[in-house]
Each structure stands twice: as C-alpha cells, then as structure tokens.
Amino acid sequence: MRVILERSNLLKSLAHVHRVVERRNTIPILSNVLLSADGGSLELKATDLDLEVTEAVAANVEQAGATTVPAHLLYDIVRKLSEGAEVMLATDESGTTMAVTAGRSNFRLQCLPQADFPELSAGSFTHSFRMDSTAMEELIEHTQFAISTEETRYYLNGIYLHTHEADGTLKLRAVATDGHRLARAEIEAPAGAEGMPGIIIPRKTVSELQKLVDDPDVAVTVELSETKIRFTIGSVVLTSKLIDGTFPDYQRVIPTGNDRKLVLDRQSFAAAVDRVSTISSERGRAVKLTIGDGQVTLTVNNPDSGSATEELPAEYDSEAMEIGFNARYLLDVAGQISGSEARFILADAGSPTLIQDAADERTLYVLMPMRV
C-alpha cells in the first residue's frame, strides 16, 4: 500500500474514527484502525465490536492495499505534523510495518494483518429514513444528559427512540431517564419512520453521533432494525449494536395531575442555583425551594460549612410550598431550555415535578424531588 494525502484531510477523518477505539484493549487488533487504499480514496475503519465508524477520504493512491496500525498513535503523529503537509503512508513488502512520512519527519509503525480486523456485520435493516442533522442534534442535545450511567440498569444506558402519534401527527420521540430525572424531545417523524421498532441507542453511540451532527447542512440517513442502527452523515458511516432490553413505560412517570404553576426567568434561576450550591460539599446536595406568592427562596444548608439563601421574583399564585431538588439536575435542565422562561408544574414536596420550556413545546423534563 502506498498513498499520499493532505494532512488536514487525514487528521479530520482520524479524529472521527479514533475516538471509538478504547485506550485499553485485551484484543490487540481492536487498538488499530483499518486503512484501505483503493481507487482515489483511503477508507479508515475502527471498531470496539459494539460500534463501528468508517470514513472515506480523497487520496492519491499509488498502490492499492490495506493494513491496520495503532489508531491513537497514528492520530497523535498526524496531529503533530506541520499544517499543510502532505503525508505519505506506505507499507513495506512484508506488510509488518508502515512508514508515515511528511517532509523531514519519518515514522515506522507496527502493523497487524487486515484479515484479523473484525467486521461488525450489519445484516439487513428494516427501516430507513432521512432527516436534517439539526433535528437529530436537537433530539440528542435535549435528552442525552439524563442517560443513566448505572450499569446494573443497562436498559437505561441510552436514548430510547420511537414513534408516537399525537394530535393525529406521527412524532419521532427521544427519551432518556436515570430514575431521578427524565428528558423527552420530539420532532415530526420523517417519511420512512412509520412502524419502526422502539430502540435503545447506547450512550457511547449517542456521544459519537453528537460530535458528527454538528454540520447544519448535512442530512443524516438512518437505517435500523431491532438489533442494529446505522447513521450515514456525509462521508462518515457509524454502525452500532442496540441495547438488548426493554425501556420502561416512561409515560407513567410523567405527571398529568400537577396543578401548581411556577414561572421563573431561566437565566436568573440557573445563576442563583449555581451560586447557592457553592456552599455544598458536593453538587449532589439538595437545593430547597420555598415557593410563595410572587417569590422563590433558594436555600442550601451544609452542616460542615454553613448555609446560603437567595430570593428570586416568580409568577406563582397557588398555596405556598417547599420542595427540594438536586442542584446538578436543576442546572442540567436549565441548560436545555432555549426560551427566557422556565415553567415548573408542581404537585407537592414528594411528587415528580414537570418542567417545560416556554419557547419549545416539543420538549419536557421531569424531576424527582429530594428530601430537605
């Protein structure tokens, strides 16, 4: 194999694929990226057996061929080469080493044979649809913060994507929950999504996808079955296994009978929560909200270091009440609200609270209260 290409193009593609590779691997080939040169392009592929990313980049292929080299090492080398450099990748006759040459810099990397590289066989996909990358980004952005990291409840370790009919319109809905909070976002379902199975996209796949959909001009092609999903975004193809589990009936968690409405300025509220939670020894401590007519008082008590209070004006005309929330969770939700106002729909100190974005009807959040 002998191929020449622009450093910036190679670096961009390596940045997309090398992140999938785990830093520590018991199987050596999984530390490598597969490089396949043919025609006028170089294809890069990396996998962790659950997730696979491939990308093709334009290149001058002097000799077609394929090999695998350490992914993170190659990325670090290319990252440190001079801007504007032309990079030559060439394997020796035995195929055991690959030279990386740019200007006066010359590196030799150990190769492992292409035949050892695992293939994440996708099988057939039952559903396929296209959507704007901005719509995909919104679904992820508004829900991924609520994904559970608790491995025992593995079925919560991702975003639940499914279709749902509301007001005679089919919606594509994304939901994530960790048992303490829930985030739900939806868009109009694209053509082709009808009848798709409800699927759980793993946390790592969500994280990689989020980095790939930052270009607003690119459409995303989604292909899925009950066990796999594939995203094609420009020249990048991301294929992933899905979480094999049943997502809980989240509708039961979303309160429908809450009748106390609290409206706050989102920015002022987030800043106040951030300030009073400084007194906590850890961000997980509760912030108490004392809600009365036209005002909310935020209080944090820490037996080791003291206490903090702050008052905020608010719209509220129901019976006075006190309720506590995790400060981190309040800040996460406030960060997702795009409008100037946050609406809290409350029941009592022990029941789930509904939080809405006054500027975006397509999203909603549920927070479980804490004892204070």
N, C-alpha and C positions, 0 to 999 in steps of 0.2 A: 504493500500500500504506500502510495506517495501522493500527498495532497497539499495544496497551498491555498491559504485563505486569509482574509483580513482578521487581525487580532480582535477588533471590536465585535465583529460578527460571531467569531468563535466564543468570545467571552460571554456575550449575551445568551447564546444557546447553552453554554456550560452552566451559566447561572440558573437557567430554568431546570436543567436535569440533575445537577449535582446535589441539590437540596434533598432529593428523595433518598439519597444514599446515606444510610446510618453511619455514624462515625466509628462505631464498634460493631464488627461483624464476625460471627463464628464461621461463616462460609466466605472464604476469601473472594470469590468471584462477585459477590454482592457489593464489595467495596469498589468495584470497577464500573466504568462507563464503556458501553459498546460503541465503537466508531466504525461505521460502514461507508466507504467511499465508492461511488458509482455514478456514471453519467456526469452531471455537472453539479453534484451536491454531496455533502457529507452528512450522514444521519447519525445523531447521537441518541443513545438509549440508556436509561438507568432504571433499576427496579429494586424494591425491597420485598418482593414476592406478593405483596398486597396491592401495591401501587406501581404503575409503570409510566414513565414520561418519555416521549420521543420527540425530537425536533430535527428538521432538515434545514441545512444552511448552505447557501450557494458557495461553491468552491471550485478551484481549478484542479481537477483530478488527473494527475499524470499517470497514475497506475491504480486501478481499482483494487479493492481488498477490504479486509475487516480485521479488527483486533480489539482487545479490551485492555484498558490501563486504569490505574487508581484515579477515581473521579475527583476527590478533594485535592489531591496532589496536582493533577493537571489544571484544575481551576485556579489554584494558588499560583502556579507558574505563569499561566496566561495573564492572570490579573496583574502580575508584577512586570510583565513585558512593557516596552515603551509603547506609548499611544501611536497609532498609525502604522505600526509594524506589520509586516507580512509574516505569517507563521507557516512553517513547513512541518508537516507530520509525516514521518517515513519509517516504516518497519524494516528491520534487516532481513536477510534471506531466510534465516532460521525462524523468524517470527517471534522470537523471545524478547526482543527489546524494540522500543520505538523511540526515534530521535525527535525532539521538539526543538526546532531551530528558528531563531528570529534575530537577524543582524549578527552580532558577535556572540549572542547567547546560544548555548547548546546544552540540552539536557537529554539524558537517556533514561527511559522509564521501563521497568519490567512489565512484560505483557503476560496475560493469561489467554488461552485459546478461545476464539469466538464460539466454538462448539460447546464450551462449558457454560455459556451465558444462558440463564433461564428465560423462557418465553412465557409471559402471562397470557395464556391463550384466552381470548375474549369470548369465543363461542358466538352464538347468534344473538342479536339484540331484537327485542320485540317491539320497542317503541323508539321513535326518533322525532326530534323537533328542533327548530332553531329559535334563538332569542337574542336580544341585544345584550352585550356584555354588561351594560349599565344595570339592566334589570336583574341579571344574575348577581352582580356585585351587591345590589340593594338587598336581595334575599339573604345573602351570606352575612353582609355587614350588620343587619338588624337582628340576627339570631345567633351568630357563632359564639358570642361572649357567654351565652347561657349553656353551652355544651358542657356536660359533666366530665370530670377528669377521674371519677371514681371507677376503677377498672372492674370492680365486682358487678356493677350495674352497666355492663358493656353495651347494652341496647340504648343507653343514654349518651354514649360516647360519639355522637354525631348529630347531623341535622336530618330530621325526618321530612322528606319531600313527597308531596302527594297532591292529587287534585281534589277539589271540593266545590260543590255547587252552592252558590249564594246569590239570592235575588235573581235567579234564572240565568246567571252567568257562571261559567266554569272558571275556577281560580286555580292557580298553581301556588301551593302554600308550603312555606318552610317553617318548621317548629323545632325549637331546642329547649331542653329543660334539664336542670340538675337536681330537681326535687325541692329546691329552695326558691327558685325563680323560673319563669317561663317567658320565652320570647316567640312571637308569631308574626310573620310577614307574608304578604301575598301579592301576586300580580295576576292580570288576566292570563289564563292558560294559553300558551301558544298552540297553533294548529299541530296536531300530531300527539298532543299530550293526553288526549281523551282515552280513558280506560287504562292508563299506566298503573302499574302496581305501586303501592306505597313503599318507599325505600328509605334506608338509613345510610347516609353518606358519612364515612368515617372522618374523625376530627383532622387527621393528617391530610387527607384528600381535600377537605374544606380549606385548610390552611394554604395548600399549594394552589388550589383553584383561585383563591382570593388574590394571590400575587399575579396570576396570569390574566385576570379580567380587568386590569387597570387601564386598558386602552379603550376609550369610549366608542371608537369607530369600528371595532371588530365584533362580528357576530359569533355566537357560541352555538355549535351544533352538539346536541345532547342525544346520545344513544344509550338505551338502558334495557336491562332485563331484570329478573328477580334477584340475580346474584352479582351482576357487574354493571358498571356505568362507564361511558367513555365521553370525554369532552374534547372537541376539536376547536381550538382557538388559533386562527391564523395557521402558522406552520407547526404549532405545538399540539401533540395528541397526548392526553392524560387518560389512562385506563386504570380503573380501580375496582377491587372487590368491594362489595357492600357488606354492612354488618348483618350477620345472620341472626336476627332476633325480632321480637315484636315490640314496637314502640307502644307505650301505654296510651290509654284513652285520655288524651290531654284535655279534651273538651270538658271533662268532669271537673277539672281544676280551675277552669276559667269561671269566675263568679258571675252570676246573672242577676242576683237579688240585691247587690250593693246599692244603697240609696243616698249615701253622703258624698257630696261632690266638693272637692278641694281643687282650686286652680291657683297655680304658682308661676312666677316668672322662672323659666327653666335655668337661665344663666345665674341669676342671683341665688337660687336654691342650691345648685351644684357647688357654687363657690362657698356658700355657708356650710354645707355638709363637709366639704373638704377642710374648711378651717376648724370646725369644732371637733372633727375626728382626729385632728393632730394630737389631742390630749390622750387618745387611746394608745395603749402599749402595742396594739396590733390593729390593722384596719378592719378586722373581722368583728370588732366590738359594735354594740348597738348604738344607734342614734335615736333618742326619744323625741317624737314629735308631739308637742302639746298643742292641739288644734282648737282654736276658739273663734269667736266672731271677728272676721277681718284680720286674723293674725295667726302665725305659727311660730312656736318657740322650739328651737332645736337644742337638745341638751345631751352632753356626754359626761358620764361620771367614771373616773378611773381611781380606785382606792389608792393606787400607788403614786399617782402624780397630780391628781386634782380634778377639776371639772371645767366645762366650757358651756356657755349658752349663747345663742344668737336669735334675734327676733326678725321675722320677715312678714311683710304685708301679704295677705292672701284673700281670695274670694272663697267664703265658706259661710253658709247660713243654717247649718244643722246643729244638732246637740254637740256640746264640747266633748272632746275625747282625747285620750293619749294612746299612742301606738309606737312601737319600736321597729326599726329596720337595720339590716346590716349596711354599714356605711359604704362599703365597696360596691354592693349591689345597687344602691341608690345612685352612685356615681356612674356605674356602667349604663344603667337605663337612661340617666340624664344625658349621657354622651350620645345616645342613639336618637334622641328627639331633635328633629330638624327645625320645628317651629319655636316661637318665643315662649309658648306656654306649655306647661305640663299639667295634665288633669289626673288627679287621684280619685278613684271611685271606691269609697271605703264602706265597710260594714261595721266591724268592731275590732277591738285590740287583738283578737285571736283568730280572725278570719283573713283569707287571702285578699289582697288589695289589687285592683285593676288600675294600670297606669296607661294613659293614652296620649298620643301626640296630637295636639290640636290641629297641626298642619298636615297630618298624614293619617287618614282613616284606615290605611291598609296595614298598619302595624298596631300591635298591642303587647303589653307586658304585664305579667302577674308576679307579685312579690309576696312571699310568706312573711308574716311579721315575726319579730323576736320578742322574748320577754324582757321587759325593762323595769 
